[in-house]
Amino acid sequence: MNASLVLERFNKSLALLLLTALLIVMLFPFAIVTINAFKTPAEYASNGPLSLPGGLYTDGLRDFWDRVDFTNKLINSTVISVSVAVAGIGLSLLNAFALGIGRVRGRVWFLIFFLMANTLPQEALAYPLYYFAKSLGLYNTRLSVIIVFSVIQSAFGTYLLTSVFSTFPREILEAARIDGCNKVQLLLRIVTPISRPTLSVLFVFFFIWTWNEFFLPMILLVSTSNQTVPLAIAVLQGQHNMDATTSSASALLGILPCVVFFLLFQRTLTKGITAGSVK
Amino acid sequence: MAVKSVSLDRGYWVFLLPGAVALLLVIIIPFLINVGISFTAWNGITEPTWIGLDNYQKAAHDKTFWMSFQNNLYIIVAMTIIPTIIGLFLAAFLYDFVANKIGNRVASVFRAGYYLPQILPVAIAGVVWRWILQPRWGVLNWLLDQVGMEPRNWLGDADIAIYSVMGIMVWFQIGYPLVIFMAALQRVDPELYEAASVDGANWLEKFIHITIHQIRPEIFVVVLMTLIHSLKIFAQIFVLTRGGPGRATIVPSYFAYQNFFEKANVGYGATIATIMTVIIILLTVLFINVQSRQELREAA
């Protein structure tokens, strides 16, 4: 073996060692929460947080699940996120059809408008929305959150879809027009099916973003029976003095749905993160 | 035929109606009302009274207000500056060295691992770290105790709470620039590096003159997006410290929230929210400007 080969091997091992050390730091919180969610409080007290659980003790998880009625929280989050994704895509599609395909007059200004709406801090809408919701009888309903976030997400969706639609092949539109297609048919039968891949990226984005929201849902949903998963878990942290293992069980229940989404949607997401950032 | 094609090209604005009306009702009008409220004294129950710019003058002399923006600078360091720098080096290292010399799959495993915190709702990330930093039975203090170091009240000690929050945000944020930069590096022409090597450039020179130079657009996007995100930071603070102890970790959004819903100072809350909005809009205008200039350059 010559010297440069040895050096190269050494460099490779050193690189792997450093990267792995960083990986351990990054994944440590996930691992530590998981192992301690399956411990008995006595085990935690005597063996500390780093030992592996003696058995699969699930009482902590079950306890917390029942205490917050986690099934109800999962249903709330799912209903809200799916509704927002569907309604948000509907609105974005209509907007982008007018702006990107129809190229209505002043579309640049409309686009700037939508982009601005997308970046406004929710704090600047919170009190009026809270007040409206109260006076319309929508306060503390899932519908209020669905309406607000469908519109907020559609602002981003419009921006992204319009830039996709503005490069939509004109020949296809021409051909459809010659075949006597009207605008509604053009939207439903031509533009929507062809842009399905982009729409599925948007669906995943809207779903996950809505699932992860905190500030406005907290203000609009006051009773626990209407709250979402992150909201219920985060609010409960402050209220109850939970022991270490129940606490980690609650964190694990907050993490799990997101890991499932990540595994399910991984390809769409990695495609989307990079596309959404620069486009 | 000519008449028909004209009629098809018009009338698209009808499709814009639902979306534009919804935007008006849910975002534009509430936003304008919020600006209006900022010129009033209002407890949310009785009639608001017009007080002009008093709230803004109050903000200018309010120590907590300035403290919240000062803390926001710390958050910007933790969410924008540190993750962008680490993300650049890490992306270049994974892309150049690990993917080439060790293997593409290894590089993507590391990338996925570093990205994992990003999939969490920020509120849940906060819950996880609150658990780790719990002063009595938390993991970090337990570890420190094992190696004979002094345990600390990481989130409850006013001198260190902001640094604890910063550390958590760095952990949470690194994956985002890393993924974007690694994707960006794919479009950098490898011949540039070869040419530089022939000219005798060392690793650092290549990193600065080729890598950073070539992926400037992505660096810019990442910096702006994370800047805007850090100005909006709320859930993390709500879960971790509620702005405390005292006002050690107060940020503008949490300060606005307190005034809206805890102190019944709706007018003042609206003022803080309006000031945040102005800053964010200025950043967004900058973003649109640079992006359209970039598109022009690409088109040319």
Interface residues (C-beta under 8 A of the other chain):
Chain A: E8 K12 A15 L16 L19 L22 L23 V25 M26 L27 P29 F30 I32 V33 Y44 A45 G48 P49 L50 L91 S92 L94 N95 F97 A98 L99 I101 G102 R103 V104 F110 I112 F113 F114 L115 M116 A117 T119 L120 P121 Q122 E123 A124 L125 A126 Y127 P128 L129 Y130 Y131 F132 I147 V148 S150 V151 I152 S154 A155 T158 R177 N182 K183 L187 I208 W211 N212 E213 F214 F215 M218 I219 V229 P230 L231 I233 A234 Q237 G238 D243 A244 S247 S248 S250 A251 G254 I255 C258 V259 F261 F262 T270 I273 T274 S277 V278
Chain B: S5 L8 D9 G11 Y12 W13 V14 F15 L16 P18 G19 A20 A22 L23 L25 V26 I27 I28 I29 P30 F31 I33 N34 I37 G44 F93 L94 F97 V98 K101 I102 V106 F110 G113 Y114 L116 P117 I119 L120 P121 V122 A123 I124 G126 V127 V128 W129 R130 W131 I132 Q134 W137 V139 W142 L143 Q146 W171 I174 Y176 V179 I180 A183 A184 P217 E218 V221 V222 M225 I228 L231 K232 F234 A235 F238 V239 R242 P252 S253 A256 Y257 F260 F261 V266 G269 A270 I272 A273 T274 M276 T277 I280 I281 L283 T284 I288
